[in-house]
Every structure is written in C-alpha cells, then in structure tokens.
Amino acid sequence: MEEFKPYFVTLSEVQRKKAIEALIFASDESISQSNLLDILFEKDIYLKKLSDNNPNIKKPNSIEFEKLMFERFEIQENYIQKAVNEINDELYNTNRAFHIVEFAGGFQFATRNEYGEFVANLFKSRSRKRLSQASLETLAIIAYKQPVTKAGVELIRGVNSKEIVNSLQEKGFVKVLGRSDAIGKPLLFGTTEDFLKIFGLKNLNDLPKLRELEEIADLLKEDESEQEVLIKIDYDLTKNLKEESEIKENIGDKIDTDTDEK
C-alpha cells in the first residue's frame, strides 16, 4: 500500500488545534477522543486502502489504529487532551463566554456558568423535560445501585416502580444492561449517556456522595418556594440509600469480628 498520510498531520500545530476545535464545535453531541482521532487520521480511508491492497489482511481496531498513527507520525497519545486544554486557556484569556467541557466520555462546547441564566431565559419558552418526584427517586436509585432490577428498585422505594422505570427508559435516561442470574433472569437496568449529559457528569464517578445529597436535600427543604428546581433530591431516598450502605458495613464488620474470634 502506498504511503498513507492524513491531511491532519500535514498541518501546522496551530491549524491542527483549530481542526480539533472545529470538530468539537460542529458536533451536536459530546464527541469522544476516539471519534476525533478516527476523523482526523481518516480511519475509513486508511482501512479501505488497506483492504483494497490485501482483502485478507486483518483490519486494526480503533486502539490499534490510533497507536499506529501515533507512532508513525510521532504524535503524543495525549495530544487531543493537550489541545483541548490549550484551546480552553485561549478562550479563558480572551474572556469568551464559552469553553470546552468533558462529560459522557467526550468533549463539547458549553456556556460558562456565569452566563447560564441568560441562555436559560433564551430557551425558557421551550418545553423542558421534567421528571416527577417519583421518577427522580427511581432514577437516583438506578444511578447509585446499577446494575439493578425493578424488584431491587421497589425494595428501596417500597412501592411498585414498573411504570416509572419504563417511562425513564422511554425518555432515554435508563437502559437495559443485561439479565440477572436470579430466578426468572430479571432485566438489569442502568443509566445512559444521555443521563450523564443532562446532569452534566463526566462519568458515574462524578455522582455526588450520599452525604452530599443529604446536604442538598436539607437546603432544598429550607426553600419550599423554589418551583423551578429541575433536580430535587428526596431526603427519605438518600436516607434509605445511606441506611442500606450502613447495614452492609455493619454486616461486614460482624463477619470480620466473628472471623477474628474464631
């Protein structure tokens, strides 16, 4: 196969950075580093030429392709992250109202927090996706306990949650992750990338700790008149989750104690 050289690698450092910025800006959704590299390194064109030259050759996967391009063109593996950081530095130093944020496994432009109120007013007339208190409770349980069955959700909530889980699934907050090994092989549910995006989370590790949720719940309960709060944390729910965690810790301590005594 003739030497393959993506157009991106022929650009200057300044032009490369602008190309990355343009792709993130043009993307409607969060775009991952892997997707950026596939586009910048022209993966589809490379694989086609590779296949045309030798139909039986094994095609590299995304990781292998990226490693090949990094080595061939002497580009650091953290190149995208470094470029994003430099773009954000430039945006900050020029007092721009937006920056690049990282969440849901990728990058996306977003308005800075201090200007969020203006943007919110702009879209005030649009209908917003609201969740009922019961839906928020159920979503919180799934987020913290995933993968979890409907029965597992109902065990914590104490009420039938079948329809609510179905509704969250239809709204794109929840998805099926697989099946449990329990009797009947019930479905296991977890959160989606849309959930991360809407709640502004980079990944599930960014979920607030239960203690933080209790503090938020207390603050919300002090202001009953705040009707525009879209994400309301239920105090009883956080209490139940915390109690369950404490029960597990106590059981673990007891097992350790019994083991020591024996």
C-alpha positions in Angstrom: 0.0 0.0 0.0 1.3 3.4 -0.9 2.3 5.6 2.0 -0.7 6.8 3.9 -0.6 10.4 5.2 -3.7 12.0 6.6 -4.2 15.7 5.8 -4.3 16.5 9.5 -0.6 15.5 10.0 0.5 17.9 7.2 -1.0 20.9 9.1 0.9 23.2 11.5 0.3 23.0 15.2 -2.0 26.0 15.1 -4.0 24.5 12.3 -4.3 21.2 14.0 -5.6 22.8 17.1 -8.2 24.7 15.0 -9.3 21.5 13.3 -9.9 19.9 16.7 -11.8 22.9 17.9 -13.9 23.0 14.7 -14.9 19.3 15.1 -16.0 19.8 18.8 -17.9 22.9 17.9 -19.7 21.3 15.0 -20.7 18.2 16.9 -24.3 18.1 18.2 -23.3 15.8 21.0 -20.3 15.0 23.1 -17.6 13.7 20.8 -15.1 11.2 22.2 -11.3 11.3 21.7 -11.6 8.1 19.8 -14.1 9.6 17.3 -11.9 12.7 16.9 -8.9 10.6 16.1 -10.8 8.4 13.7 -11.8 11.6 11.8 -8.5 13.4 12.0 -6.5 10.3 11.0 -9.0 9.4 8.3 -9.5 5.9 9.5 -12.2 4.9 6.9 -9.9 5.9 4.0 -6.9 4.0 5.6 -9.0 0.8 6.1 -10.3 1.0 2.6 -6.8 1.3 1.1 -5.6 -1.5 3.4 -8.5 -3.7 2.2 -8.0 -2.9 -1.5 -4.3 -3.7 -1.2 -4.9 -7.0 0.6 -8.5 -8.2 1.1 -7.5 -10.9 3.6 -5.4 -8.7 5.9 -6.7 -8.2 9.4 -8.0 -4.7 10.0 -6.8 -2.9 13.1 -9.3 -2.0 15.7 -9.6 1.6 17.0 -6.9 1.3 19.7 -4.5 -0.4 17.3 -5.2 2.2 14.6 -4.6 5.1 16.9 -1.4 3.6 18.2 -0.2 3.0 14.7 -0.9 6.6 13.7 0.7 8.0 16.9 3.9 6.0 16.3 4.1 6.6 12.5 3.6 10.4 12.7 5.3 10.9 16.1 2.2 12.3 17.9 1.7 12.0 21.6 -1.2 9.9 22.8 -2.5 12.7 25.0 -2.4 15.1 22.0 -6.2 15.7 22.0 -6.5 16.4 25.7 -3.5 18.7 25.5 -5.0 20.6 22.5 -8.3 21.0 24.4 -6.6 22.4 27.4 -4.7 24.9 25.2 -8.0 25.9 23.5 -9.7 26.4 26.9 -6.7 28.6 28.0 -7.1 30.8 25.0 -10.9 31.1 25.5 -10.4 32.0 29.1 -7.6 34.5 28.4 -9.8 36.2 25.8 -12.8 36.3 28.2 -15.1 34.2 26.0 -18.5 33.2 27.3 -18.0 29.5 26.5 -15.4 26.7 26.9 -15.0 23.0 26.2 -16.2 20.7 28.9 -15.6 16.9 29.2 -18.5 14.7 30.1 -20.3 11.5 29.0 -16.9 10.2 27.7 -16.3 13.1 25.3 -15.9 16.8 24.6 -18.5 19.5 23.9 -18.7 23.3 23.9 -20.8 24.8 26.7 -21.6 28.2 28.1 -19.8 29.3 31.2 -21.8 29.1 34.4 -21.9 32.8 34.9 -23.8 33.3 31.7 -26.1 30.3 32.1 -29.0 32.3 33.3 -29.1 34.3 30.0 -29.1 31.1 28.0 -31.8 29.7 30.2 -34.0 32.7 29.5 -33.4 32.3 25.8 -34.9 28.8 25.9 -37.5 29.5 28.5 -40.4 29.1 26.1 -39.3 25.7 25.0 -40.8 22.8 26.9 -38.3 21.2 29.2 -38.0 17.5 30.1 -39.2 17.4 33.7 -39.3 14.5 36.0 -41.8 13.8 38.7 -40.6 13.3 42.3 -41.2 9.5 41.9 -39.2 9.5 38.7 -36.3 11.3 40.3 -36.3 8.9 43.2 -36.3 5.9 40.9 -33.6 7.4 38.7 -31.4 8.1 41.7 -31.7 4.5 42.9 -30.8 3.2 39.5 -27.9 5.6 39.2 -26.4 4.6 42.5 -27.3 0.9 42.5 -26.8 -0.1 38.9 -27.0 -2.7 37.6 -30.3 -3.2 39.4 -33.6 -5.0 38.7 -37.0 -3.4 39.0 -37.5 -5.6 42.2 -34.3 -4.0 43.6 -35.7 -0.5 43.0 -39.0 -1.4 44.5 -37.3 -2.9 47.6 -35.8 0.5 48.3 -38.8 2.7 47.3 -41.3 0.4 48.9 -43.8 0.8 46.1 -44.4 -0.6 42.6 -42.0 1.1 40.2 -42.5 -0.8 36.9 -44.2 2.0 35.0 -41.8 4.6 36.2 -38.8 2.5 35.1 -40.5 2.0 31.7 -41.1 5.8 31.5 -37.4 6.6 32.3 -36.4 4.1 29.6 -38.6 5.8 27.1 -37.2 9.2 28.0 -33.7 7.9 27.4 -32.4 8.1 31.0 -32.3 4.4 31.6 -31.4 1.3 29.5 -31.2 -2.4 29.9 -27.7 -3.6 30.8 -28.4 -7.4 30.8 -30.1 -10.0 32.9 -29.6 -11.1 36.5 -28.6 -14.6 37.5 -31.5 -14.6 39.9 -34.6 -16.8 39.4 -36.5 -15.7 36.3 -33.5 -13.9 34.9 -34.9 -10.4 35.5 -33.6 -7.5 33.5 -30.9 -5.3 34.9 -31.1 -1.5 34.4 -28.5 1.3 34.4 -28.2 4.9 33.3 -27.4 6.1 29.7 -25.0 8.6 28.2 -28.0 11.0 27.9 -28.3 10.8 31.7 -24.7 11.8 32.1 -25.1 14.6 29.6 -28.3 16.1 31.1 -26.9 16.0 34.6 -23.5 17.4 33.5 -21.5 14.3 34.6 -18.3 13.2 33.0 -18.9 9.6 34.2 -20.6 7.8 37.1 -17.7 8.5 39.4 -18.8 12.2 39.3 -22.1 11.3 41.1 -22.3 13.1 44.4 -21.7 11.1 47.6 -24.7 10.3 49.8 -23.6 12.7 52.4 -23.5 15.5 49.8 -27.0 14.5 48.7 -28.3 14.9 52.3 -26.9 18.4 52.5 -28.5 19.3 49.2 -31.8 17.8 50.4 -31.7 19.9 53.6 -31.1 23.1 51.5 -34.0 22.3 49.2 -36.3 21.6 52.1 -35.5 25.1 53.5 -36.7 26.7 50.3 -40.2 25.2 49.6 -41.0 28.1 47.2 -38.3 27.2 44.7 -40.6 25.8 41.9 -38.0 26.0 39.1 -35.6 23.4 40.6 -35.4 20.7 38.0 -33.4 18.2 40.1 -34.8 17.8 43.5 -33.2 15.3 45.9 -35.6 13.4 48.1 -34.4 13.2 51.7 -36.1 9.9 52.5 -34.5 8.4 49.5 -30.9 9.4 50.4 -31.7 8.2 54.0 -32.7 4.8 52.7 -29.7 4.5 50.5 -27.4 5.5 53.4 -29.1 3.1 55.8 -28.7 0.3 53.3 -24.9 1.1 53.0 -24.6 1.2 56.8 -26.3 -2.1 57.1 -23.9 -3.7 54.6 -21.0 -2.2 56.5 -22.3 -3.5 59.9 -22.7 -7.0 58.4 -19.2 -6.8 57.1 -17.8 -5.7 60.5 -19.7 -8.5 62.2 -18.3 -11.1 59.8 -14.8 -9.8 60.4 -15.3 -9.9 64.2 -16.7 -13.4 64.1 -13.8 -14.5 62.0 -11.3 -13.0 64.4 -13.0 -14.6 67.4 -12.8 -18.0 65.7 
